[in-house]
Amino acid sequence: MDSAATTQKIINKYNKWLSYWESKKDGGQSHAINNGFSLASGEIYCWLNSDDTFTNGSLKKIAMTFIKSNAQFVYGNSLNLKAVNSHHL
């Protein structure tokens, strides 16, 4: 789910690996996430913002947590990275 028109070019590049996507005006990030979850099927849902990434092994840890426990919800810590010589306005 995405509300930014500029992202459509990037999405089109990876379209063959996506089962569904849409880009339209919505009520903000939370609204878009809720819309996505309402369309999703399966047992495990996740969202990852466009400027975020998983660290190595994260998906395996998540899967093993669900397999080894009766957890219904899993979350993790964030790690804030800052590029060397970056400039923030």
N, C-alpha and C positions, 0 to 999 in steps of 0.2 A: 504494500500500500504506500503510495507516495503522492504528495500534493504539489511537488515542485516540477514544473514543466521542463526545466533544464536537465533533470535527471533522466528523462525519457530516452535521451541518446545513449546514456550508459546502460539503461535497462535493455534497450534494443540489442546492444552488443552481446548480452548474456541471455537473450530471450529463449534460446533453445534449451536452456537448463531450467527454465522457470515453468511451473505448471499453471500459474495464473499471476497476473499483476494488473493493477489499474492505477491511473493517475488522474485525479480530479480534485477540485476544490473541496475542502472539508473543514471541519471545525477545529483544526489544529492537530498536533501530534497524538494526543490521547484519543481523539475521535478516530483518527486513521488507524491506530493500533486496535481499538475496539472493533472497528469495521473489519479489519483483517482477521481478528480472532473469530468473529461471527461467521466468516466464510470458511474458516479452516476446518479440516477434519484430521483425525488422528488422536494420539494419546499425549503427545508432548508438543507444546507450543513454545516458541521463543521469538523475541524480537531483538534486533541488533540495529542500532542507529547507523546512519551512513558514515559517520566519522569514528565508529567503534570497530573493534576487531576482537576475536577470541585469541587467547594465548595458546601456545602449543599444549595439546593434551586436554584442553578444557572440555571438548565435546565428549571425550572418553570418560572423564570424571563425572560429567552430568549423567551419562548413560549408566555408569556403574552405580551411581547413587540411586537412581530409579530401580535398577535391577536388584540391588542388595537391601533395599528398604521398602517400606510402605509409604514413602514420601509422596505427597500430592503436589508439592511446590518446592522448587529448588532455586536458590539465588546465590550469587557469588559477589565477591568484593570487586571493586574497580581498581585499576592501576592507571594513574594519570601519567602520561608520557609527554614530554616537551622536547621538540626537536632542538638540536643545537643551533644557536644563532637565529632562532625564530623571533619574530617581532609580533607582538600583540598590541592592537590599538585599543 
